[in-house]
């Protein structure tokens, strides 16, 4: 059996699945239910400094994007950090950690960008026995307008400064949560490392408005006729999150910096993909909010089974395995050739491949009078649009071919795509010129 035990910057948990700091981790009751369901760790909903209370809206807090089958693809939230008293949260955290010593418990923190504020809260968090802290430099709404959250995460100098304060006044792991609302994610990650961060976590939510009510002319969710931008999460943000994770993992300035992956993780496969891109563990929110805490059972069993099938004994066996294969476009091999192939036995003759290719691509699919669709090899540039629009999985596939060989389907020689080839780094002539 595969060993799913996680050791992330010295924080041990029975599996790499943590709940992210969010509504599901706002109180003791939720967290206990999460641990009983099998989650390996929890990042407690973000704590704020004592002072004027945080007041959340008393109307709708979520906007949504759905697929055609009503499956939740993206969730926008306008909720702020915890609105419960700091002392209450700290007391509950201490009780939970005492009762679940084998689970990871991380305190997410967001206080004003002042050394005194961090110096005051860190000892109190330490008294709870929490395994570490996560600095919330990512929240894009509400708190950012008060000079916290993403307002800090968008300024590398602030990230480095606050991280140094935390490393000075706190002796357990410090994880820096990064905002995706920035042009180059590598810069804040570098700042976190320079400040002494033990790890980074990403992505936090993406600034968004999901919809507008065309009757009231206000963004959703609407509060008394007005709406605001919020934080976008869920399956729709996964591609953005994985790209940003990979940029940090392959950046020489942050190479080896531990990463906790966040963003649209819904299945064990999602988690495995994040881990191959360099994540030591993953954090989940929207999937738990959509399906409940017991979804972790499927994540655990699925990842364990896949690891057994692949011969991986531990998470470390495949952590970062995909990073060497992430490269810049200029280094892709333009001499690689693949052609689309339609399995006529599986084809349902819907014509979507033909319409897409004929209208918007390279006119490389023919249609006969009896609606038989075939690829015109000499016109096919292997863009794989037909594969992606086909409603039958596996009906259309991309078949790799070697240059200089004969395509058995057309009896014609296979030729590479020489567009821009003269200056391409993989071109022997270009290499010789260097």
N, C-alpha and C positions, 0 to 999 in steps of 0.2 A: 504494500500500500504506500502511496505517495505520502510524504510528510509535508503537511501544509503549514507547519509551525513557522511563524514569522519572527524575525529579529531585526527590527527596523531601528537603526541608530541606538541599539541597546535596549529598545522597548520590545518586550516579548509578548506575543499573543498566539493563541492556538491556530489562527488562520490569518491570511492577509486582508480579510474583509473588515473594514472599519466603516462605521457610520460617520458621515461628514457633519460638521457643525451646521445645524439647521433646525427647523421646527421639530424633527423627530428626536432631537437630543436635548430638548429644553427643560426636562425635569426628571427627577428620580424615577417616577413611575414608568416613563417611556424607556429609559436606559435599562432598567431592570428587565423589562419585557424583551428588549433587544438582546441582552446577554443570554436570557433564557432561550431565545430563539436560535442562538448560535453565533452571533456576531463576535468577531475577534477583538474588536476595540470600538471605542466611541470618542469622537471629538465633541465635547460638551458645547452646546449653543453659546455663542460668543458672550463673554462677560464684559460689562462696562464698569467704569469707575463709579464710586459712590458720589452722590450729588443729586442734581435734578433728575427725576425718574425718566426713563425712556417710555414714551407713550406710543403704542402702535395704533393703527386705524381700527375702528370698530365696524368696518364694512368689508367687502371682498378684498382679499390680499393676493389672489392669484389670477393670472391670465394664462391662456393655454393655446397651443397649436396642436391640432389633431390630424391623424392620417385619415384616409378614406374610410377605414374600418372603425373609426373613433378611438384608435389607439393613441395614447398621449405621446406626442413626439417632443414637445417642448413646453416648459413651464416657466412663467414669468412671475416673480414674487416681489411685493413691495413691503414685506415685513422687515422690521429692524432687528437689531440684536435683542437679547433677552430683555423683557420688561419686568422680570421678577427681581426682587432685591438681591444684591450681591451676596449678602450673608446667607440667605436662603439657599442660593445655588452652591455656595461653598460647603455648607453643612451637608447638603444632599450628595455632593461629590465625594466627600469624605466617607459617608456611610456606604455608598456604592462601591468605592474602591476597597474598603475593608471587607465587604462581602464577596467581592469578585477579584481577588488578588492576581488571578492568572490572566485577566483581561486588561487590555490597554485602555487607559483613561487619560485623555488629553484635554487640557483646558484651553479653549480658544479665548483670546483676549483682544479687546480694542478699547484703548483709552486715549486721551489727547496726546499729541506729539510733544510731550514735555517729560523731561527726565523724572521729575518728582512724581508724576502720575504713575509711571511704570515702577519706580522704586517702591511706591506705597502698596501696589496691588500684588506684586510678585511674592513677597513673603507669605501673604495670606493664601495665595494659591498653593504655595509649597506645603503649607500645613495640611492640606487635604490629602496629601499622599499621591496626587496625580503624577503620572509617569513622565509628563512633559507639557510644554505649552505650544500653542500654535498662534502666531501673530497674524491677526486678520487684517491684511493689507489689500483686501480684494473687494469688499462690499461696494457696489457701484451706485447705491441709492441711499438717500436719507442721511446715513452717517458720513458719506463722502462730502455731503454739503456742509458738514460741520468740521471739515478738515481731518477726517479720519478715514479708515477703509481705503478705497481706491485712491483717494487724494494723497495718501502716503505712498501707496504701491506704485504710483506713476512717477515718483521722484526717487531715483536710485540713491541719492545722497541721504534722504530721510530713512530709507530702508536700512542702509548700512548703519546710520546713527542709532536708530531704535534697537536694532539687533545687538549692537555693542552694549547698550544699556542693559538689555535683558541677559546677555551672557555675563555681565558684571554682577547683576543682582539675583541671578537664578542659577542653580547648579545642576539642573537636569536638562535634557535635550530641548533645544529651541528650534521649532519648525516655522518657517516663514511661508505664509500662504500668499500666493501671487495673483495679481489681477490680470485677466486677459485683455483688458481695455487699454492696450498699449501697443505701440508699433513693433518693438523688438523685445521679446520676452527674455532674451539673453541678458540684457542690461540689468534688470532688477534681480535676476538670479545671481549674477556676478556680484552685485552689491550685497546680497544676503550672505554669500560666501565670504566676502571681504569683511563683513561685520561679525563673522564667526558662527553663522548659522550651522546647525547640525544637519539640516535638511530643508528642502522646500516642498511645498504642496501646491498643486495646480491642476485645473484652473478653478478660480472662483467664478462667479456668475458673470455673464456678458450683458452689458447695458442694452436695454431693449424696450420696445413697445410692441406687444404682440398683435394688437388689433384695435380698431376704432369702431365704436358703436355708431352706425350711420343714422340712427334715429335721434340720439342725444348729442351726437358729434363730440363725444368724449372718449379718450383712450380707455381700454379695459385693462385691469379692473377699475371701475368708476366709483369714486367716492363723492357722493352728493353733486354729481355732474362734472367732476374734474377727475383727471387721471394723471399719472406720473410715470416716468421711466422706471423700470425695475431691473431685477437680475434674472437673466435667462439661463435655464439649465435643462437637463434631460437628454434623451438620445440624440437630439438634433445637434448638440454641441460637441459630441464625441470626436468628430474629425478635427475640429479646431483644437481641442484639448490634446489629442495625440500628436498633432503637428508641433505644438508648443513644448510638450514634454520631450519630443525627439530633438528639438533645437537645443535644449539645455543639456540633454544626454550626450550629444555629439560635439558640443562646444568645448574646445580645449580649455577655456578659462573656467568651466564648471564641470569638467570631466571628473567623474567619481562622486559628485555631490549627490547624496541620497535624495530620491524623489518619491513623494506620495502622490499617486495619480488620481485625479478627480475629473469627472465630466462625462455624463451620459452612460455610466457603467450600469448595465441592466442584466447581463448574463455572465456566466463563467468565461465565455469566449472574449467578451469585452475586457474582462480583467486580465486574461492571459495576454491579450494584445498590448495592453498598457505595460505589463511586466516585461514583455519582450523589448519594449522601447525604453527600458531602464528604470521602471518603477519598482521599488522594494515592497510596496503594498498599494492598495487602492482604497478610496473612500467613496461611499455611495450615499445618495440622498433621494433623488427623484424616484428611483425604482422602488425604494422602501415606501415612499409616500403614495405610490401608485398601487402597489401590490401587497403591502404589509411587510412586517419584519421577517416572516418565514421564507421570503424569497431567498434568503441567504442559504437555506438548505440546498436549493438547486445549484447555487453558485459553488458551494463546497463540494457537493457530489460530482458536479460536472467537471470542475477543475481537477479533482482527484482522479477521476476516470481518464481524462485526457492525459494527465501526467503519467499514469500507469501505462497507457497505450504507447506513449512516446519514450518511455524509459526514464523519465525525469524523477529523481528521488526527492528533490527539494525545489523550492522556489528559486534558489540561487542557480540551479542548473540551467535555467533559460532566461534569467533576468538579464536584459540588455542584449539578447541574442540577435535582435533585428537591427540594432543601432548601426553596425558596420554597413548594413545594406541601405541605409538612408543617405542619400547623396544630393548634391546640387544638380539641377537639370543639365548643366553643361557637361557633366560626366556620364550621362546616360549613353548607352551603346546604340548609335544610330544604324549600326550594321545588323542589329537584331531584327528578325522578320517573323511576323505571325499573320495568319489569314483567318478570317471568319469561316466557320463551317456550320451549316444547318442540318440537324438530324431530322430527316423527313418523317421518321416514325413518330417523333415527339411533337412535330409541328401541328398546331391547331388551326393554321391558315387564317389567323386574325389580321395579318398584314401590317402589324405595327412596325416590324423591322423595315419593311419596304417603304412605308410612309416616312419614317424617320430618315432613312438613308437617301431616299429620292428627293425629299424636300429640303433637308437640312444638312446633308453630308455629301457623299461622293458618288451617288448614283451607282452603287456597286451591288445592288440586289435587283434581280429581275423577277417579274411576276408573269406567269403563264396564264392562259385563258381559264385553266382549271384551278387557279390560285395556288400554284406551286411556286415557292420562293427559293431562288438559288443565288449564291454569291458569284459575282463577276470578278474573278480573281485579279485580272489586270487592272481593275479600277479600285479594288479594295486597298485602303491604306492602313488597315488594322486598327482603326480608331476605337473599336468595340462598342460603339453606340448601340448597335443592334443587340448585343448581348444584354445591355442594361435596360433596354425597353421591352425586351421579350418577356411575356408573362409566365412562360414555362421555364423553370429553372433547369439549366443544363441542355436546353434544346439547341442553343447556339453557343459554340465554343471557339476559342482562339487556338489555332494549331500552329506551334512554332515550326519554322522551316530553316534549313541551312542555305545560305547564299551559295550559288554555283550548282545547286542540285536541281533536279527536275520535279516540278509539282505534278504528282501522279493524277491529279484531277483535271489538269489542263494540258499536260504534256509539254509545258513551257518551262524555261529556266527561271529559277527564283532569283530576283535581283534585289539588292538592298536599296533603301531609300537614301539617295545621296544628297538630299536637301541639306544645305549648310555643312556638308561633310568635309569640305576642304579645310575648314578652320576648326573642326571638331578634335578635341584632345585624344580621342581614340583612333584617329586617322594616323597610320604610320608615317605618312608624308608630313603631317603637321608636327608629329613628335620629332621627326628628323630635322625639321626646320628649327626646332627649339635648340 
